[in-house]
Amino acid sequence: MSDHDVSAERPDSLAHVAGWDHVTLVGSNAEDTVAFYRDVLGLPLVIRQPNLDREEVEHLFFDAGDGRLVTFFVDESRESVERQDPGVGAVHHLAFRIEPEELPAIRDRLDEAGHRVSEYDRGAFHSLYTRDHNGLVIELAADKYAIPDDRRAEVLARAQAARVAAGADYIDSDHLETALADLGLPVEPNDLPDAPTGRDF
């Protein structure tokens, strides 16, 4: 089991990446893609150009809010689809972080605009789920506690250790509080509504 130890320490590996740059998905068409990712989720469209490998396909770049990008290869001949059934190696869902205090208003606005929304307490965070124009599950995750970005991996790895020590199946608020306290970080819960643990959207 030592090959799968959970730790925030950098492993002895062939490369050490500096952070997330972008993820690229095969999208449908530009109109539907921009309508969802810019006009619903609020991601600025920062680059729109031909795909460098296939110029008949357009490449759309959206800023996820922190300088990290989500991009799409789109083609006007493609129709959007209602649902996806992802297989091995496919994208199951995209998760974007939202500010905890904005969660109730975002949930209400999505619902009022006709986007089906589910809300769950995921133990380590609190999430809203909806689908994009191609049936891809979109998660909007809010931290349950104030966690500094540069300590996120450390806090989660320590919460995992607390979960294992407690014999629990999932990380919960107690494990997060233990992790924050052990690391000398403030234990500041965010004001989030109660929600079921639920299942995937």
N, CA, C and O of each residue as an XYZ file, in Angstrom:
804
protein
N       0.827     -1.201      0.000
C       0.000      0.000      0.000
C       0.867      1.261      0.000
O       0.346      2.352     -0.228
N       2.170      1.143      0.248
C       3.021      2.328      0.361
C       3.088      3.118     -0.937
O       3.346      4.321     -0.902
N       2.861      2.469     -2.101
C       2.880      3.185     -3.374
C       1.721      4.168     -3.502
O       1.734      5.036     -4.375
N       0.720      4.034     -2.634
C      -0.463      4.884     -2.732
C      -0.668      5.725     -1.476
O      -1.793      6.117     -1.167
N       0.398      5.998     -0.762
C       0.285      6.836      0.424
C      -0.200      8.226      0.029
O       0.194      8.751     -1.012
N      -1.049      8.818      0.852
C      -1.562     10.166      0.612
C      -0.670     11.159      1.331
O      -0.432     11.038      2.533
N      -0.175     12.146      0.588
C       0.728     13.139      1.158
C       0.733     14.373      0.277
O       0.526     14.289     -0.934
N       0.973     15.524      0.901
C       1.122     16.763      0.141
C       2.570     16.979     -0.292
O       2.868     17.949     -0.990
N       3.474     16.083      0.116
C       4.886     16.184     -0.264
C       5.051     15.874     -1.745
O       4.353     15.018     -2.287
N       5.972     16.569     -2.397
C       6.261     16.291     -3.795
C       6.856     14.899     -3.934
O       7.812     14.569     -3.233
N       6.311     14.074     -4.826
C       6.853     12.730     -4.990
C       8.151     12.743     -5.802
O       8.465     13.727     -6.472
N       8.889     11.654     -5.734
C      10.064     11.458     -6.574
C       9.538     11.012     -7.934
O       9.204      9.842     -8.121
N       9.466     11.940     -8.878
C       8.816     11.663    -10.159
C       9.664     12.205    -11.298
O      10.667     12.880    -11.067
N       9.260     11.909    -12.522
C      10.007     12.351    -13.698
C       9.892     13.844    -13.934
O      10.801     14.453    -14.496
N       8.791     14.441    -13.514
C       8.581     15.883    -13.685
C       7.809     16.408    -12.491
O       7.028     15.683    -11.875
N       8.028     17.651    -12.175
C       7.242     18.347    -11.158
C       6.569     19.528    -11.841
O       7.218     20.527    -12.151
N       5.264     19.411    -12.076
C       4.559     20.506    -12.738
C       4.413     21.679    -11.783
O       4.406     21.504    -10.565
N       4.296     22.868    -12.343
C       4.208     24.080    -11.535
C       2.783     24.445    -11.177
O       2.564     25.313    -10.332
N       1.806     23.800    -11.803
C       0.411     24.106    -11.529
C      -0.447     23.771    -12.728
O       0.055     23.339    -13.765
N      -1.724     23.971    -12.583
C      -2.678     23.693    -13.654
C      -2.636     24.836    -14.650
O      -2.703     25.997    -14.247
N      -2.528     24.541    -15.942
C      -2.573     25.565    -16.972
C      -3.945     25.572    -17.650
O      -4.671     26.561    -17.552
N      -4.311     24.482    -18.336
C      -5.631     24.405    -18.952
C      -6.009     22.956    -19.193
O      -5.158     22.068    -19.227
N      -7.288     22.742    -19.358
C      -7.820     21.469    -19.802
C      -8.621     21.766    -21.057
O      -9.337     22.765    -21.117
N      -8.504     20.903    -22.064
C      -9.197     21.120    -23.332
C     -10.189     20.002    -23.581
O      -9.855     18.822    -23.474
N     -11.411     20.384    -23.915
C     -12.463     19.425    -24.208
C     -12.906     19.567    -25.653
O     -12.764     20.629    -26.258
N     -13.441     18.492    -26.195
C     -14.053     18.551    -27.520
C     -15.474     19.058    -27.313
O     -16.297     18.383    -26.695
N     -15.757     20.240    -27.829
C     -17.066     20.846    -27.653
C     -17.939     20.662    -28.877
O     -17.551     19.995    -29.836
N     -19.107     21.250    -28.839
C     -19.998     21.193    -29.994
C     -19.711     22.412    -30.872
O     -18.728     22.418    -31.613
N     -20.545     23.429    -30.798
C     -20.355     24.628    -31.624
C     -20.049     25.838    -30.743
O     -20.265     25.813    -29.532
N     -19.543     26.892    -31.375
C     -19.120     28.077    -30.619
C     -20.289     28.758    -29.929
O     -20.164     29.161    -28.773
N     -21.418     28.897    -30.604
C     -22.552     29.639    -30.043
C     -23.022     29.029    -28.728
O     -23.171     29.740    -27.734
N     -23.258     27.717    -28.713
C     -23.742     27.062    -27.495
C     -22.681     27.065    -26.399
O     -22.999     27.206    -25.218
N     -21.424     26.910    -26.796
C     -20.331     26.859    -25.820
C     -20.153     28.209    -25.139
O     -20.021     28.277    -23.917
N     -20.149     29.278    -25.921
C     -20.024     30.625    -25.349
C     -21.252     30.954    -24.496
O     -21.128     31.552    -23.427
N     -22.435     30.560    -24.972
C     -23.659     30.845    -24.231
C     -23.634     30.216    -22.849
O     -24.164     30.805    -21.907
N     -23.033     29.035    -22.694
C     -23.003     28.418    -21.370
C     -21.814     28.904    -20.551
O     -21.997     29.402    -19.440
N     -20.613     28.771    -21.074
C     -19.424     29.030    -20.245
C     -19.201     30.515    -19.971
O     -18.710     30.871    -18.900
N     -19.554     31.391    -20.918
C     -19.429     32.828    -20.654
C     -20.680     33.389    -20.006
O     -20.607     34.078    -18.989
N     -21.842     33.087    -20.605
C     -23.063     33.771    -20.195
C     -23.747     33.147    -18.985
O     -24.503     33.828    -18.293
N     -23.498     31.863    -18.711
C     -24.064     31.232    -17.514
C     -23.031     31.189    -16.390
O     -23.310     31.645    -15.282
N     -21.840     30.647    -16.661
C     -20.834     30.511    -15.601
C     -19.987     31.767    -15.395
O     -19.333     31.905    -14.362
N     -19.992     32.665    -16.349
C     -19.248     33.911    -16.177
C     -17.766     33.805    -16.447
O     -16.991     34.592    -15.902
N     -17.338     32.851    -17.276
C     -15.928     32.714    -17.619
C     -15.624     33.600    -18.826
O     -16.214     33.394    -19.887
N     -14.731     34.571    -18.703
C     -14.404     35.418    -19.845
C     -13.801     34.599    -20.986
O     -12.965     33.724    -20.762
N     -14.237     34.893    -22.211
C     -13.650     34.288    -23.412
C     -12.423     35.125    -23.752
O     -12.559     36.277    -24.164
N     -11.210     34.556    -23.584
C      -9.992     35.352    -23.707
C      -9.231     35.094    -25.008
O      -8.444     35.942    -25.428
N      -9.445     33.947    -25.655
C      -8.828     33.673    -26.959
C      -9.848     32.929    -27.805
O     -10.549     32.038    -27.325
N      -9.917     33.317    -29.090
C     -10.761     32.622    -30.052
C      -9.982     32.581    -31.360
O      -9.780     33.612    -32.001
N      -9.547     31.390    -31.752
C      -8.689     31.262    -32.924
C      -8.827     29.868    -33.518
O      -9.387     28.977    -32.880
N      -8.316     29.665    -34.747
C      -8.338     28.310    -35.298
C      -7.457     27.372    -34.472
O      -6.451     27.787    -33.897
N      -7.852     26.111    -34.425
C      -7.021     25.082    -33.800
C      -5.740     24.974    -34.625
O      -5.799     24.852    -35.849
N      -4.603     25.019    -33.974
C      -3.329     25.007    -34.693
C      -3.088     23.691    -35.424
O      -2.310     23.651    -36.377
N      -3.738     22.621    -34.997
C      -3.547     21.321    -35.634
C      -4.593     21.035    -36.716
O      -4.327     20.287    -37.657
N      -5.772     21.626    -36.582
C      -6.857     21.430    -37.551
C      -7.569     22.762    -37.703
O      -8.448     23.092    -36.906
N      -7.201     23.524    -38.712
C      -7.699     24.904    -38.801
C      -9.190     25.006    -39.074
O      -9.767     26.080    -38.906
N      -9.835     23.912    -39.494
C     -11.291     23.955    -39.691
C     -12.032     23.897    -38.355
O     -13.242     24.117    -38.305
N     -11.312     23.602    -37.280
C     -11.878     23.560    -35.932
C     -11.447     24.823    -35.195
O     -10.287     25.227    -35.275
N     -12.377     25.444    -34.482
C     -12.070     26.656    -33.725
C     -11.696     26.292    -32.294
O     -12.224     25.334    -31.730
N     -10.777     27.068    -31.708
C     -10.313     26.828    -30.344
C     -10.714     28.013    -29.475
O     -10.256     29.134    -29.694
N     -11.574     27.759    -28.485
C     -12.046     28.788    -27.566
C     -11.362     28.616    -26.217
O     -11.324     27.509    -25.680
N     -10.822     29.696    -25.665
C     -10.155     29.684    -24.363
C     -10.958     30.548    -23.387
O     -11.213     31.722    -23.656
N     -11.355     29.962    -22.254
C     -12.077     30.691    -21.214
C     -11.227     30.737    -19.948
O     -10.601     29.743    -19.580
N     -11.205     31.899    -19.277
C     -10.498     32.044    -18.003
C     -11.419     31.580    -16.887
O     -12.524     32.097    -16.722
N     -10.949     30.593    -16.116
C     -11.764     30.036    -15.034
C     -11.812     30.949    -13.813
O     -12.471     30.616    -12.828
N     -11.129     32.089    -13.854
C     -11.232     33.051    -12.760
C      -9.955     33.244    -11.987
O      -9.824     34.209    -11.233
N      -8.997     32.331    -12.163
C      -7.739     32.432    -11.423
C      -6.548     32.350    -12.364
O      -5.435     32.041    -11.940
N      -6.784     32.627    -13.642
C      -5.718     32.537    -14.627
C      -5.586     31.162    -15.244
O      -4.890     30.997    -16.246
N      -6.249     30.161    -14.657
C      -6.265     28.824    -15.259
C      -7.366     28.814    -16.305
O      -8.375     29.507    -16.173
N      -7.157     28.018    -17.343
C      -8.056     28.063    -18.487
C      -8.774     26.739    -18.705
O      -8.259     25.672    -18.370
N      -9.972     26.829    -19.274
C     -10.666     25.667    -19.816
C     -10.928     26.023    -21.272
O     -11.454     27.093    -21.579
N     -10.549     25.103    -22.172
C     -10.649     25.418    -23.590
C     -11.461     24.345    -24.310
O     -11.601     23.219    -23.832
N     -11.992     24.726    -25.472
C     -12.853     23.837    -26.240
C     -12.473     23.875    -27.706
O     -12.227     24.943    -28.267
N     -12.427     22.695    -28.331
C     -12.360     22.597    -29.776
C     -13.800     22.530    -30.270
O     -14.519     21.587    -29.940
N     -14.231     23.506    -31.049
C     -15.619     23.560    -31.505
C     -15.676     23.591    -33.029
O     -14.712     23.972    -33.694
N     -16.805     23.190    -33.561
C     -17.021     23.131    -35.003
C     -18.493     23.448    -35.245
O     -19.369     22.846    -34.624
N     -18.765     24.378    -36.133
C     -20.143     24.813    -36.357
C     -21.048     23.713    -36.901
O     -22.271     23.844    -36.862
N     -20.458     22.629    -37.411
C     -21.279     21.523    -37.921
C     -21.753     20.595    -36.810
O     -22.566     19.704    -37.055
N     -21.257     20.793    -35.595
C     -21.623     19.910    -34.485
C     -22.823     20.453    -33.721
O     -22.881     21.636    -33.386
N     -23.772     19.573    -33.455
C     -24.911     19.915    -32.608
C     -24.574     19.598    -31.156
O     -23.822     18.662    -30.883
N     -25.121     20.366    -30.232
C     -24.978     20.031    -28.816
C     -25.811     18.790    -28.517
O     -26.799     18.514    -29.197
N     -25.399     18.045    -27.488
C     -26.093     16.814    -27.112
C     -26.664     16.963    -25.710
O     -26.195     17.785    -24.923
N     -27.684     16.158    -25.403
C     -28.358     16.303    -24.110
C     -27.611     15.675    -22.949
O     -27.525     16.265    -21.872
N     -27.067     14.479    -23.159
C     -26.407     13.770    -22.058
C     -25.162     13.079    -22.551
O     -25.003     12.817    -23.744
N     -24.276     12.785    -21.611
C     -23.060     12.050    -21.914
C     -23.018     10.783    -21.078
O     -23.592     10.712    -19.991
N     -22.330      9.792    -21.606
C     -22.097      8.548    -20.872
C     -20.599      8.278    -20.948
O     -20.157      7.455    -21.751
N     -19.808      8.973    -20.110
C     -18.356      8.894    -20.250
C     -17.809      7.507    -19.923
O     -18.252      6.849    -18.982
N     -16.848      7.091    -20.716
C     -16.171      5.820    -20.481
C     -14.801      6.053    -19.876
O     -14.468      7.177    -19.500
N     -14.009      5.005    -19.782
C     -12.663      5.092    -19.227
C     -11.844      6.098    -20.032
O     -11.818      6.042    -21.262
N     -11.184      7.005    -19.343
C     -10.362      8.012    -19.997
C     -11.116      9.266    -20.393
O     -10.501     10.235    -20.838
N     -12.431      9.273    -20.241
C     -13.230     10.440    -20.607
C     -13.375     11.377    -19.407
O     -13.054     11.010    -18.277
N     -13.858     12.575    -19.665
C     -14.090     13.552    -18.594
C     -15.427     13.238    -17.939
O     -16.451     13.163    -18.619
N     -15.425     13.053    -16.619
C     -16.673     12.819    -15.893
C     -17.371     14.136    -15.574
O     -18.571     14.276    -15.810
N     -16.621     15.108    -15.036
C     -17.198     16.420    -14.767
C     -16.102     17.458    -14.618
O     -14.938     17.120    -14.402
N     -16.479     18.716    -14.736
C     -15.594     19.838    -14.458
C     -16.062     20.486    -13.165
O     -17.260     20.677    -12.957
N     -15.117     20.822    -12.300
C     -15.455     21.485    -11.038
C     -14.788     22.858    -11.001
O     -13.581     22.984    -11.209
N     -15.590     23.874    -10.734
C     -15.105     25.231    -10.585
C     -15.353     25.665     -9.152
O     -16.364     25.298     -8.553
N     -14.435     26.442     -8.604
C     -14.608     26.931     -7.254
C     -15.459     28.196     -7.263
O     -15.303     29.044     -8.141
N     -16.359     28.327     -6.288
C     -17.145     29.549     -6.120
C     -16.965     30.045     -4.693
O     -16.568     29.291     -3.805
N     -17.259     31.314     -4.488
C     -17.175     31.885     -3.144
C     -18.342     31.354     -2.316
O     -19.484     31.392     -2.775
N     -18.079     30.862     -1.110
C     -19.137     30.250     -0.295
C     -20.351     31.145     -0.089
O     -21.485     30.669     -0.135
N     -20.124     32.437      0.139
C     -21.254     33.332      0.417
C     -22.138     33.536     -0.813
O     -23.279     33.981     -0.685
N     -21.627     33.215     -1.999
C     -22.406     33.394     -3.219
C     -23.215     32.157     -3.599
O     -24.042     32.216     -4.509
N     -22.984     31.034     -2.911
C     -23.616     29.771     -3.306
C     -25.142     29.859     -3.364
O     -25.716     29.471     -4.382
N     -25.830     30.350     -2.327
C     -27.302     30.376     -2.414
C     -27.824     31.207     -3.588
O     -28.777     30.804     -4.254
N     -27.211     32.357     -3.844
C     -27.675     33.211     -4.939
C     -27.397     32.563     -6.291
O     -28.220     32.655     -7.202
N     -26.243     31.907     -6.431
C     -25.925     31.213     -7.685
C     -26.917     30.087     -7.915
O     -27.417     29.911     -9.026
N     -27.202     29.331     -6.874
C     -28.183     28.235     -6.981
C     -29.527     28.766     -7.452
O     -30.147     28.196     -8.349
N     -29.976     29.860     -6.846
C     -31.285     30.415     -7.196
C     -31.302     30.959     -8.625
O     -32.281     30.773     -9.348
N     -30.219     31.631     -9.035
C     -30.179     32.187    -10.392
C     -30.164     31.084    -11.445
O     -30.837     31.197    -12.470
N     -29.403     30.022    -11.201
C     -29.384     28.897    -12.145
C     -30.769     28.280    -12.254
O     -31.250     27.996    -13.351
N     -31.403     28.077    -11.110
C     -32.738     27.478    -11.092
C     -33.747     28.357    -11.833
O     -34.541     27.864    -12.634
N     -33.708     29.654    -11.559
C     -34.638     30.582    -12.200
C     -34.416     30.665    -13.706
O     -35.349     30.951    -14.457
N     -33.181     30.416    -14.151
C     -32.871     30.469    -15.587
C     -33.147     29.135    -16.279
O     -32.886     28.983    -17.473
N     -33.680     28.163    -15.520
C     -34.058     26.889    -16.120
C     -32.980     25.826    -16.133
O     -33.120     24.813    -16.818
N     -31.902     26.037    -15.387
C     -30.846     25.035    -15.294
C     -31.100     24.168    -14.056
O     -31.104     24.669    -12.931
N     -31.308     22.877    -14.270
C     -31.526     21.966    -13.142
C     -30.294     21.978    -12.242
O     -29.165     21.883    -12.722
N     -30.517     22.093    -10.942
C     -29.426     22.193     -9.974
C     -29.668     21.207     -8.841
O     -30.785     21.078     -8.339
N     -28.605     20.515     -8.447
C     -28.618     19.694     -7.236
C     -27.570     20.241     -6.284
O     -26.559     20.794     -6.717
N     -27.806     20.089     -4.992
C     -26.887     20.620     -3.979
C     -26.542     19.523     -2.992
O     -27.424     18.839     -2.472
N     -25.238     19.357     -2.736
C     -24.789     18.301     -1.829
C     -23.660     18.780     -0.931
O     -22.851     19.628     -1.308
N     -23.630     18.216      0.259
C     -22.494     18.354      1.158
C     -21.544     17.220      0.807
O     -21.877     16.051      1.003
N     -20.371     17.546      0.294
C     -19.414     16.537     -0.140
C     -18.355     16.234      0.911
O     -17.335     15.616      0.607
N     -18.586     16.653      2.110
C     -17.637     16.356      3.177
C     -16.506     17.356      3.230
O     -16.410     18.142      4.172
N     -15.644     17.334      2.217
C     -14.520     18.272      2.171
C     -14.935     19.631      1.631
O     -14.226     20.618      1.824
N     -16.081     19.690      0.955
C     -16.588     20.939      0.388
C     -18.083     20.794      0.156
O     -18.654     19.730      0.390
N     -18.706     21.855     -0.298
C     -20.152     21.918     -0.510
C     -20.364     22.257     -1.982
O     -19.755     23.201     -2.486
N     -21.211     21.509     -2.678
C     -21.268     21.663     -4.129
C     -22.671     21.811     -4.700
O     -23.644     21.248     -4.198
N     -22.730     22.595     -5.774
C     -23.882     22.641     -6.659
C     -23.512     21.873     -7.919
O     -22.363     21.908     -8.361
N     -24.488     21.181     -8.495
C     -24.260     20.459     -9.741
C     -25.304     20.875    -10.759
O     -26.482     21.027    -10.435
N     -24.857     21.056    -11.995
C     -25.743     21.292    -13.121
C     -25.101     20.625    -14.325
O     -24.116     19.903    -14.175
N     -25.638     20.852    -15.508
C     -25.047     20.307    -16.739
C     -24.873     21.417    -17.755
O     -25.647     22.374    -17.798
N     -23.830     21.268    -18.581
C     -23.649     22.245    -19.647
C     -24.513     21.874    -20.846
O     -25.327     20.955    -20.756
N     -24.352     22.565    -21.950
C     -25.166     22.383    -23.151
C     -24.924     21.046    -23.841
O     -25.679     20.668    -24.736
N     -23.873     20.322    -23.434
C     -23.584     19.004    -23.999
C     -23.793     17.884    -22.985
O     -23.342     16.758    -23.199
N     -24.474     18.187    -21.884
C     -24.758     17.166    -20.894
C     -23.607     16.873    -19.963
O     -23.704     15.952    -19.152
N     -22.504     17.627    -20.047
C     -21.367     17.415    -19.152
C     -21.707     17.948    -17.773
O     -22.202     19.068    -17.646
N     -21.449     17.166    -16.748
C     -21.726     17.595    -15.376
C     -20.760     18.714    -14.990
O     -19.547     18.597    -15.168
N     -21.318     19.786    -14.466
C     -20.549     20.931    -13.989
C     -20.778     21.034    -12.481
O     -21.913     21.116    -12.013
N     -19.687     21.029    -11.743
C     -19.745     21.171    -10.282
C     -19.249     22.560     -9.902
O     -18.225     23.017    -10.411
N     -19.965     23.224     -9.019
C     -19.563     24.511     -8.467
C     -19.324     24.295     -6.980
O     -20.267     24.183     -6.197
N     -18.049     24.237     -6.602
C     -17.661     23.821     -5.253
C     -17.281     25.015     -4.387
O     -16.544     25.908     -4.807
N     -17.802     25.003     -3.173
C     -17.488     26.045     -2.191
C     -16.774     25.398     -1.005
O     -17.216     24.368     -0.495
N     -15.680     26.000     -0.574
C     -14.966     25.485      0.594
C     -15.822     25.624      1.847
O     -16.483     26.643      2.048
N     -15.803     24.595      2.686
C     -16.539     24.646      3.951
C     -15.792     25.452      5.009
O     -16.383     25.916      5.983
N     -14.484     25.611      4.804
C     -13.643     26.380      5.725
C     -12.736     27.283      4.901
O     -12.472     27.012      3.730
N     -12.265     28.350      5.517
C     -11.297     29.222      4.855
C      -9.965     28.482      4.779
O      -9.327     28.235      5.803
N      -9.549     28.131      3.570
C      -8.301     27.388      3.360
C      -7.435     28.192      2.407
O      -7.852     28.466      1.282
N      -6.231     28.577      2.834
C      -5.354     29.319      1.921
C      -5.014     28.466      0.696
O      -4.756     27.269      0.822
N      -5.014     29.081     -0.480
C      -4.736     28.339     -1.708
C      -3.406     27.598     -1.646
O      -3.305     26.457     -2.099
N      -2.387     28.246     -1.086
C      -1.069     27.625     -1.080
C      -0.935     26.518     -0.028
O       0.109     25.871      0.050
N      -1.968     26.296      0.773
C      -1.938     25.227      1.786
C      -3.017     24.171      1.521
O      -3.190     23.246      2.315
N      -3.743     24.310      0.404
C      -4.876     23.420      0.107
C      -4.481     21.949      0.137
O      -5.117     21.152      0.825
N      -3.440     21.583     -0.602
C      -3.033     20.174     -0.663
C      -2.643     19.663      0.721
O      -2.972     18.536      1.090
N      -1.952     20.487      1.468
C      -1.520     20.122      2.814
C      -2.724     19.882      3.734
O      -2.750     18.909      4.488
N      -3.702     20.761      3.668
C      -4.901     20.625      4.503
C      -5.667     19.367      4.127
O      -6.089     18.612      5.003
N      -5.851     19.132      2.825
C      -6.608     17.956      2.395
C      -5.888     16.653      2.744
O      -6.523     15.687      3.168
N      -4.577     16.624      2.568
C      -3.826     15.412      2.937
C      -3.909     15.162      4.444
O      -4.018     14.014      4.875
N      -3.857     16.217      5.239
C      -3.958     16.065      6.697
C      -5.373     15.643      7.086
O      -5.542     14.844      8.007
N      -6.396     16.168      6.399
C      -7.776     15.749      6.659
C      -7.962     14.274      6.292
O      -8.679     13.546      6.980
N      -7.324     13.841      5.220
C      -7.359     12.423      4.848
C      -6.773     11.558      5.962
O      -7.334     10.516      6.305
N      -5.650     11.989      6.523
C      -5.031     11.245      7.624
C      -5.963     11.190      8.832
O      -6.061     10.157      9.494
N      -6.644     12.291      9.120
C      -7.588     12.324     10.244
C      -8.763     11.396      9.976
O      -9.243     10.721     10.887
N      -9.228     11.358      8.737
C     -10.327     10.467      8.360
C      -9.929      9.010      8.573
O     -10.682      8.235      9.162
N      -8.750      8.642      8.093
C      -8.274      7.260      8.228
C      -8.121      6.900      9.705
O      -8.521      5.816     10.129
N      -7.542      7.815     10.484
C      -7.346      7.559     11.918
C      -8.677      7.369     12.637
O      -8.761      6.608     13.601
N      -9.709      8.055     12.174
C     -11.033      7.942     12.800
C     -11.818      6.738     12.276
O     -12.877      6.409     12.811
N     -11.307      6.085     11.242
C     -12.013      4.945     10.662
C     -13.251      5.348      9.890
O     -14.168      4.545      9.724
N     -13.289      6.583      9.415
C     -14.458      7.080      8.677
C     -14.314      6.787      7.178
O     -13.205      6.672      6.657
N     -15.441      6.673      6.514
C     -15.423      6.399      5.077
C     -15.089      7.639      4.251
O     -14.453      7.536      3.202
N     -15.521      8.821      4.725
C     -15.349     10.050      3.965
C     -14.831     11.158      4.862
O     -15.045     11.147      6.074
N     -14.139     12.126      4.244
C     -13.722     13.318      4.981
C     -14.973     14.102      5.358
O     -15.882     14.258      4.543
N     -15.020     14.596      6.592
C     -16.118     15.463      7.009
C     -15.550     16.697      7.710
O     -14.335     16.888      7.761
N     -16.426     17.516      8.238
C     -16.013     18.777      8.844
C     -15.053     18.562     10.011
O     -14.116     19.340     10.189
N     -15.275     17.515     10.811
C     -14.370     17.246     11.933
C     -12.946     17.018     11.458
O     -11.999     17.498     12.080
N     -12.788     16.288     10.361
C     -11.453     16.005      9.834
C     -10.791     17.269      9.293
O      -9.586     17.463      9.454
N     -11.583     18.125      8.653
C     -11.038     19.394      8.171
C     -10.608     20.278      9.334
O      -9.549     20.903      9.288
N     -11.432     20.328     10.376
C     -11.078     21.138     11.543
C      -9.808     20.618     12.206
O      -8.954     21.403     12.620
N      -9.682     19.304     12.306
C      -8.466     18.708     12.868
C      -7.250     19.090     12.043
O      -6.210     19.460     12.589
N      -7.385     18.999     10.718
C      -6.271     19.323      9.828
C      -5.855     20.779      9.973
O      -4.667     21.078     10.092
N      -6.824     21.683      9.966
C      -6.513     23.102     10.082
C      -5.829     23.403     11.416
O      -4.837     24.130     11.463
N      -6.362     22.845     12.485
C      -5.776     23.077     13.802
C      -4.366     22.499     13.889
O      -3.460     23.150     14.408
N      -4.177     21.271     13.381
C      -2.849     20.640     13.412
C      -1.810     21.451     12.651
O      -0.632     21.461     13.009
N      -2.254     22.132     11.599
C      -1.329     22.920     10.783
C      -1.193     24.359     11.270
O      -0.494     25.164     10.654
N      -1.860     24.679     12.374
C      -1.763     26.018     12.938
C      -2.509     27.066     12.134
O      -2.184     28.252     12.194
N      -3.519     26.625     11.373
C      -4.322     27.552     10.580
C      -5.635     27.846     11.295
O      -6.129     27.002     12.043
N      -6.206     29.025     11.079
C      -7.482     29.349     11.727
C      -8.587     28.386     11.283
O      -8.656     27.998     10.117
N      -9.440     28.013     12.223
C     -10.583     27.155     11.910
C     -11.786     28.077     11.752
O     -12.474     28.400     12.720
N     -12.023     28.494     10.506
C     -13.069     29.466     10.208
C     -14.081     28.845      9.253
O     -13.865     28.837      8.041
N     -15.193     28.319      9.794
C     -16.192     27.719      8.903
C     -16.924     28.781      8.089
O     -17.229     29.868      8.580
N     -17.194     28.439      6.844
C     -18.001     29.305      5.996
C     -19.473     29.018      6.256
O     -19.839     27.893      6.599
N     -20.311     30.025      6.094
C     -21.747     29.894      6.336
C     -22.403     29.271      5.114
O     -22.682     29.952      4.128
N     -22.644     27.966      5.192
C     -23.244     27.239      4.076
C     -24.498     26.530      4.544
O     -24.574     26.131      5.706
N     -25.481     26.361      3.679
C     -26.718     25.689      4.089
C     -26.498     24.197      4.302
O     -25.541     23.620      3.786
N     -27.380     23.588      5.056
C     -27.363     22.131      5.189
C     -27.793     21.516      3.862
O     -28.635     22.058      3.146
N     -27.191     20.368      3.557
C     -27.546     19.668      2.318
C     -27.251     18.197      2.505
O     -26.391     17.837      3.309
N     -27.950     17.338      1.775
C     -27.665     15.900      1.868
C     -26.308     15.575      1.248
O     -25.779     16.346      0.449
N     -25.750     14.416      1.629
C     -24.507     13.981      1.000
C     -24.771     13.566     -0.431
O     -23.922     13.786     -1.295
N     -25.919     12.973     -0.709
C     -26.398     12.737     -2.059
C     -25.539     11.864     -2.930
O     -24.622     11.185     -2.468
N     -25.858     11.900     -4.199
C     -25.137     11.157     -5.218
C     -24.758     12.145     -6.305
O     -25.179     13.301     -6.286
N     -23.945     11.670     -7.267
C     -23.572     12.534     -8.391
C     -24.807     12.988     -9.128
O     -25.803     12.268     -9.190
N     -24.744     14.163     -9.680
C     -25.839     14.778    -10.432
C     -26.103     13.980    -11.695
O     -26.990     14.331    -12.473
